[in-house]
Amino acid sequence: MKLIKNLLIASAISSLALTSSFANNEELVKQGEKIFNTKNLGNCLACHAVSGKNIDGPGSMGPKLTGLQYWPDELLFDTVYDIYSARNVQNTSMPAFGKTGWLSEEQIKAVVAYLKTIQ
């Protein structure tokens, strides 16, 4: 009986944490979308076209962003933070947004949350 009670309590706590995680994730996605689309923040839309998203930008310099929901979060974060180290590239126009201090780690996490919504 005690085991069942403990399992029910653990289940309730897990459900509560999951619900708040979804709410936090929705807010992160909104923040990430704003950073992605704002010229004096990420300005990602200047270089990247996005599949399935309505953005107002040229998106012709960088690769079209598709299927990012399949990428590991850590790889997306590292790519935005410092593409040179994360992807072992030397010739790219993409800035190392985190390494240079252009975006904070929290802002990059928000961008990653938004990127994960791209089909």
Secondary structure, 3 states (H helix, E strand, C coil): CHHHHHHHHHHHHHHHHHHHHHHHHHHHHHHHHHHHHCCCCCCHHHCCCECCCCCCCCCCCCCCECCHHHCCHHHHHHHHHCHHHHCCCCCCCCCCCCCCCCCCHHHHHHHHHHHCCCC
